[in-house]
C-alpha cells in the first residue's frame, strides 16, 4: 500500500471535514516516485479546545510508524472548522526546498 494511502486511512480516524494529503517529495532532492515528504491539511471538530502543539502530537502518534520509517518530513496544517472558515478555506503554500528540483 502506498504511504500516502496509509496516512489518509489513519487520519480518517479523526473524522475530518477536510483531509488533504499531498506528496511533496517531487519538490525535494529525492529519487523519482518517492514518498518521503508530505503536507497534511486536516479540519476536524476533534481539534476544538486543543492547543496547536497537542494537535501535532496527536497526528505524530497516529503516524508513528510512517514517521519512524519512510516519511522524512511532514508539514501539518490542522484546523477546527471555525478556524478553517476564518482562513477562507486556504492553507499556506509550501516553500521551495533548497535542494529540490535538481
C-alpha positions, 0 to 999 in steps of 0.5 A: 500500500502506498504511504500516502494511502496509509496516512489518509486511512489513519487520519480518517480516524479523526473524522475530518471535514477536510483531509488533504494529503499531498506528496511533496517529495517531487519538490525535494532532492529525492529519487523519482516516485518517492514518498518521503515528504508530505503536507497534511491539511486536516479540519476536524471538530476533534481539534476544538479546545486543543492547543496547536502543539497537542494537535501535532502530537496527536497526528505524530502518534497516529503516524508513528510508524510512517514517521519512524520509517519512510516519511522524512518530513511532514508539514501539518496544517490542522484546523477546527472548522471555525478556524478553517472558515476564518482562513477562507478555506486556504492553507499556506503554500509550501516553500521551495526546498533548497535542494529540490528540483535538481 
